[in-house]
């Protein structure tokens, strides 16, 4: 997770198909390791989404789903 040198991931401790996130420099970073042990990383820079995730981290999946549906309908 975020440290003095940026984001540090411990891949050996990550569960397969589990979504992980952290907020660093105002951006939400999403990580997951797939069944082939490949790491996937996505960034969310929308300030409204970042703020909501910071305020309600336990609702991460619901927040992402809500905004992806809203953005998809525009």
DSSP file (Angstrom, degrees, kcal/mol; ACC not computed):
  #  RESIDUE AA STRUCTURE BP1 BP2  ACC     N-H-->O    O-->H-N    N-H-->O    O-->H-N    TCO  KAPPA ALPHA  PHI   PSI    X-CA   Y-CA   Z-CA
    1    1 A X              0   0    0      0, 0.0     7,-1.4     0, 0.0    21,-0.1   0.000 360.0 360.0 360.0-178.9    0.0    0.0    0.0
    2    2 A X  E     +A    7   0A   0      5,-0.2     5,-0.2    21,-0.1     2,-0.2  -0.183 360.0 155.9 -58.1 137.0    1.1    3.7   -0.1
    3    3 A X  E >   -A    6   0A   0      3,-2.7     3,-1.4     0, 0.0    -1,-0.0  -0.744  59.8 -73.5-141.7-170.3    4.5    4.4    1.4
    4    4 A X  T 3  S+     0   0    0      1,-0.3     3,-0.1    -2,-0.2    -2,-0.1   0.796 131.5  43.3 -62.5 -29.3    7.3    6.9    1.1
    5    5 A X  T 3  S-     0   0    0      1,-0.3     2,-0.3     0, 0.0    -1,-0.3   0.226 123.9 -93.9-102.7  13.4    8.4    5.5   -2.2
    6    6 A X  E <  S-A    3   0A   0     -3,-1.4    -3,-2.7     2,-0.1     2,-0.4  -0.820  78.3  -8.4 112.0-153.4    4.9    5.1   -3.7
    7    7 A X  E     -A    2   0A   0     -2,-0.3     2,-0.5    -5,-0.2    -5,-0.2  -0.702  58.7-164.5 -88.1 129.9    2.6    2.1   -3.8
    8    8 A X        -     0   0    0     -7,-1.4     2,-0.4    -2,-0.4    -2,-0.1  -0.968   4.4-165.9-117.1 123.3    4.1   -1.2   -2.5
    9    9 A X        -     0   0    0     -2,-0.5     2,-0.8     5,-0.0     3,-0.1  -0.870  16.6-152.0-109.5 141.6    2.3   -4.4   -3.3
   10   10 A X    >>  -     0   0    0     -2,-0.4     3,-1.9     1,-0.2     4,-0.6  -0.794  17.7-178.3-108.6  85.4    3.0   -7.8   -1.7
   11   11 A X  G >4 S+     0   0    0     -2,-0.8     3,-1.0     1,-0.3    -1,-0.2   0.820  76.8  61.3 -57.3 -35.4    1.9  -10.0   -4.6
   12   12 A X  G 34 S+     0   0    0      1,-0.3    -1,-0.3    -3,-0.1    -2,-0.0   0.724 106.6  47.3 -66.7 -19.4    2.6  -13.2   -2.7
   13   13 A X  G <4 S+     0   0    0     -3,-1.9    -1,-0.3     2,-0.1     2,-0.2   0.531  89.4 104.7 -96.4  -8.4    0.0  -12.1   -0.1
   14   14 A X    <<  -     0   0    0     -3,-1.0     2,-0.3    -4,-0.6    18,-0.0  -0.535  68.4-130.9 -77.7 137.6   -2.7  -11.2   -2.6
   15   15 A X    >   -     0   0    0     -2,-0.2     3,-1.5     1,-0.1    18,-0.6  -0.638  30.6 -99.8 -84.9 144.7   -5.6  -13.5   -3.1
   16   16 A X  B 3  S+b   33   0B   0     -2,-0.3    18,-0.2     1,-0.3     3,-0.1  -0.410 103.9   4.4 -64.4 136.7   -6.6  -14.6   -6.6
   17   17 A X  T 3  S+     0   0    0     16,-3.9     2,-0.4     1,-0.2    -1,-0.3   0.640  96.6 132.4  62.2  18.6   -9.6  -12.6   -8.0
   18   18 A X    <   -     0   0    0     -3,-1.5    15,-0.5    15,-0.3     2,-0.5  -0.856  55.3-130.4 -98.2 135.2   -9.8  -10.4   -4.9
   19   19 A X        -     0   0    0     -2,-0.4     2,-0.3    13,-0.1    13,-0.2  -0.738  26.8-176.3 -89.2 128.0  -10.1   -6.6   -5.5
   20   20 A X  E     -C   31   0B   0     11,-3.0    11,-2.9    -2,-0.5     2,-0.3  -0.891   2.5-178.1-119.2 151.2   -7.6   -4.4   -3.7
   21   21 A X  E     +C   30   0B   0     -2,-0.3     2,-0.3     9,-0.2     9,-0.2  -0.978  11.3 177.0-145.3 159.3   -7.5   -0.6   -3.7
   22   22 A X  E     -C   29   0B   0      7,-1.6     7,-3.2    -2,-0.3     2,-0.5  -0.968  25.9-128.6-154.3 157.3   -5.6    2.3   -2.3
   23   23 A X  E     +C   28   0B   0     -2,-0.3     2,-0.4     5,-0.2     5,-0.2  -0.944  32.8 167.6-109.3 126.1   -5.7    6.1   -2.7
   24   24 A X  E >   -C   27   0B   0      3,-2.6     3,-1.2    -2,-0.5    -2,-0.1  -0.978  66.8 -11.1-143.1 125.1   -2.4    7.7   -3.6
   25   25 A X  T 3  S-     0   0    0     -2,-0.4     3,-0.1     1,-0.2    -1,-0.1   0.862 128.6 -53.2  53.4  40.8   -2.0   11.3   -4.7
   26   26 A X  T 3  S+     0   0    0      1,-0.2     2,-0.4    24,-0.1    -1,-0.2   0.642 117.0 107.6  75.1  15.0   -5.7   11.8   -5.2
   27   27 A X  E <   -C   24   0B   0     -3,-1.2    -3,-2.6    23,-0.1     2,-0.5  -0.980  64.2-135.5-125.6 137.4   -6.1    8.7   -7.4
   28   28 A X  E     -CD  23  44B   0     16,-2.5    16,-2.5    -2,-0.4     2,-0.5  -0.814  20.4-159.2 -89.4 127.5   -7.8    5.4   -6.5
   29   29 A X  E     -CD  22  43B   0     -7,-3.2    -7,-1.6    -2,-0.5     2,-0.4  -0.927   2.4-160.5-107.9 130.2   -5.7    2.5   -7.7
   30   30 A X  E     -CD  21  42B   0     12,-3.0    12,-2.3    -2,-0.5     2,-0.4  -0.917  11.9-178.9-111.0 136.1   -7.5   -0.9   -8.1
   31   31 A X  E     +CD  20  41B   0    -11,-2.9   -11,-3.0    -2,-0.4     2,-0.3  -0.981   8.4 164.7-132.9 143.6   -5.5   -4.1   -8.2
   32   32 A X  E     - D   0  40B   0      8,-1.8     8,-2.9    -2,-0.4     2,-0.5  -0.969  27.4-137.0-154.4 152.9   -6.3   -7.7   -8.6
   33   33 A X  E     -bD  16  39B   0    -18,-0.6   -16,-3.9   -15,-0.5   -15,-0.3  -0.922  26.0-144.9-107.9 126.0   -4.5  -10.9   -9.4
   34   34 A X    >   -     0   0    0      4,-2.5     3,-2.4    -2,-0.5   -16,-0.1  -0.190  35.1 -87.3 -86.0-179.0   -6.2  -13.3  -11.9
   35   35 A X  T 3  S+     0   0    0      1,-0.3    -1,-0.1     2,-0.1   -19,-0.1   0.646 129.5  54.4 -65.1 -14.8   -6.2  -17.1  -11.9
   36   36 A X  T 3  S-     0   0    0      2,-0.1    -1,-0.3     0, 0.0     3,-0.1   0.224 119.9-110.8 -99.4  12.4   -3.0  -17.0  -14.0
   37   37 A X    <   +     0   0    0     -3,-2.4     2,-0.4     1,-0.2    -2,-0.1   0.736  69.1 147.4  62.9  26.6   -1.3  -14.9  -11.3
   38   38 A X        -     0   0    0      1,-0.0    -4,-2.5     2,-0.0     2,-0.4  -0.763  45.4-130.2 -88.6 137.3   -1.2  -11.8  -13.6
   39   39 A X  E     -D   33   0B   0     -2,-0.4     2,-0.4    -6,-0.2    -6,-0.2  -0.749  20.0-164.0 -91.3 132.0   -1.6   -8.5  -11.9
   40   40 A X  E     -D   32   0B   0     -8,-2.9    -8,-1.8    -2,-0.4     2,-0.4  -0.932   5.3-170.4-114.8 139.4   -4.1   -6.0  -13.2
   41   41 A X  E     +D   31   0B   0     -2,-0.4     2,-0.3   -10,-0.2   -10,-0.2  -0.996   5.9 178.6-134.3 135.3   -4.1   -2.4  -12.3
   42   42 A X  E     -D   30   0B   0    -12,-2.3   -12,-3.0    -2,-0.4     2,-0.4  -0.961  15.2-144.4-132.8 151.1   -6.7    0.4  -13.0
   43   43 A X  E     -D   29   0B   0     -2,-0.3     2,-0.5   -14,-0.2   -14,-0.2  -0.919   5.6-164.4-117.3 143.0   -6.8    4.0  -12.0
   44   44 A X  E     +D   28   0B   0    -16,-2.5   -16,-2.5    -2,-0.4    -2,-0.0  -0.976  16.1 165.6-123.6 115.3   -9.8    6.2  -11.1
   45   45 A X        +     0   0    0     -2,-0.5     2,-0.3   -18,-0.2    -1,-0.1   0.504  33.3 120.9-107.6  -7.0   -9.0    9.9  -11.2
   46   46 A X     >  -     0   0    0      1,-0.2     4,-2.8   -18,-0.1     5,-0.2  -0.441  58.2-145.0 -61.8 119.0  -12.6   11.3  -11.1
   47   47 A X  H  > S+     0   0    0     -2,-0.3     4,-2.4     1,-0.2     5,-0.2   0.834  96.1  52.7 -60.0 -36.1  -12.5   13.5   -7.9
   48   48 A X  H  > S+     0   0    0      2,-0.2     4,-2.0     1,-0.2    -1,-0.2   0.918 113.0  43.7 -66.2 -42.9  -16.1   12.8   -7.0
   49   49 A X  H  > S+     0   0    0     -3,-0.2     4,-2.5     2,-0.2    -2,-0.2   0.922 113.7  50.9 -68.2 -44.2  -15.6    9.0   -7.2
   50   50 A X  H  X S+     0   0    0     -4,-2.8     4,-2.6     1,-0.2    -2,-0.2   0.928 110.8  49.5 -58.8 -45.7  -12.3    9.2   -5.3
   51   51 A X  H  X S+     0   0    0     -4,-2.4     4,-2.2    -5,-0.2    -1,-0.2   0.913 111.0  48.6 -60.8 -44.0  -13.9   11.3   -2.6
   52   52 A X  H  X S+     0   0    0     -4,-2.0     4,-2.0     1,-0.2    -1,-0.2   0.898 112.2  48.6 -65.4 -39.6  -16.8    8.8   -2.2
   53   53 A X  H  < S+     0   0    0     -4,-2.5    -2,-0.2     2,-0.2    -1,-0.2   0.899 110.9  51.0 -67.2 -39.6  -14.4    5.8   -2.1
   54   54 A X  H  < S+     0   0    0     -4,-2.6     3,-0.5    -5,-0.2    -2,-0.2   0.901 114.7  43.8 -61.8 -40.1  -12.3    7.6    0.6
   55   55 A X  H  < S+     0   0    0     -4,-2.2    -2,-0.2     1,-0.2    -1,-0.2   0.794 130.2  23.2 -74.9 -29.1  -15.4    8.3    2.6
   56   56 A X    ><  +     0   0    0     -4,-2.0     3,-1.9    -5,-0.2    -1,-0.2  -0.494  65.7 161.4-138.2  64.5  -16.9    4.8    2.2
   57   57 A X  G >  S+     0   0    0     -3,-0.5     3,-1.3     1,-0.3     4,-0.2   0.781  74.8  62.4 -61.5 -27.3  -14.1    2.3    1.4
   58   58 A X  G 3  S+     0   0    0      1,-0.3    -1,-0.3     2,-0.1     3,-0.2   0.692 100.5  55.0 -71.0 -16.1  -16.2   -0.7    2.4
   59   59 A X  G <> S+     0   0    0     -3,-1.9     4,-2.6     1,-0.2    -1,-0.3   0.105  71.8 124.9 -99.7  20.5  -18.7    0.2   -0.4
   60   60 A X  H <> S+     0   0    0     -3,-1.3     4,-2.6     1,-0.2     5,-0.2   0.887  72.1  45.6 -49.2 -53.8  -15.9    0.2   -3.1
   61   61 A X  H  > S+     0   0    0     -3,-0.2     4,-2.3     1,-0.2    -1,-0.2   0.896 114.4  48.5 -62.9 -40.3  -17.6   -2.3   -5.4
   62   62 A X  H  > S+     0   0    0      2,-0.2     4,-2.6    -3,-0.2    -1,-0.2   0.891 111.6  50.0 -66.5 -38.8  -21.0   -0.6   -5.2
   63   63 A X  H  X S+     0   0    0     -4,-2.6     4,-2.4     2,-0.2     5,-0.2   0.934 112.1  47.1 -64.9 -46.2  -19.5    2.8   -5.8
   64   64 A X  H  X S+     0   0    0     -4,-2.6     4,-2.3    -5,-0.2     5,-0.2   0.923 113.4  48.7 -61.1 -43.9  -17.6    1.5   -8.9
   65   65 A X  H  X S+     0   0    0     -4,-2.3     4,-2.2    -5,-0.2    -2,-0.2   0.926 110.6  51.3 -61.8 -45.1  -20.7   -0.2  -10.2
   66   66 A X  H  X S+     0   0    0     -4,-2.6     4,-2.3     1,-0.2    -2,-0.2   0.935 114.3  42.2 -58.9 -48.8  -22.8    2.9   -9.7
   67   67 A X  H  X S+     0   0    0     -4,-2.4     4,-2.6     1,-0.2     5,-0.2   0.833 111.5  54.1 -72.2 -31.6  -20.4    5.2  -11.5
   68   68 A X  H  X S+     0   0    0     -4,-2.3     4,-1.7    -5,-0.2    -1,-0.2   0.880 111.0  46.8 -70.2 -34.8  -19.8    2.8  -14.3
   69   69 A X  H  X S+     0   0    0     -4,-2.2     4,-1.3    -5,-0.2    -2,-0.2   0.926 113.9  47.9 -68.3 -44.6  -23.5    2.5  -15.0
   70   70 A X  H  < S+     0   0    0     -4,-2.3     3,-0.4     1,-0.2     4,-0.3   0.920 114.7  45.2 -61.6 -44.4  -23.9    6.3  -14.8
   71   71 A X  H >< S+     0   0    0     -4,-2.6     3,-0.8     1,-0.2    -1,-0.2   0.839 110.0  55.6 -69.1 -32.9  -21.0    6.9  -17.2
   72   72 A X  H 3< S+     0   0    0     -4,-1.7    -1,-0.2     1,-0.2    -2,-0.2   0.763 104.6  53.0 -71.4 -24.6  -22.1    4.1  -19.5
   73   73 A X  T 3<        0   0    0     -4,-1.3    -1,-0.2    -3,-0.4    -2,-0.2   0.480 360.0 360.0 -90.0  -2.0  -25.6    5.8  -20.0
   74   74 A X    <         0   0    0     -3,-0.8    -1,-0.2    -4,-0.3    -2,-0.1   0.474 360.0 360.0 -86.8 360.0  -24.2    9.2  -20.9
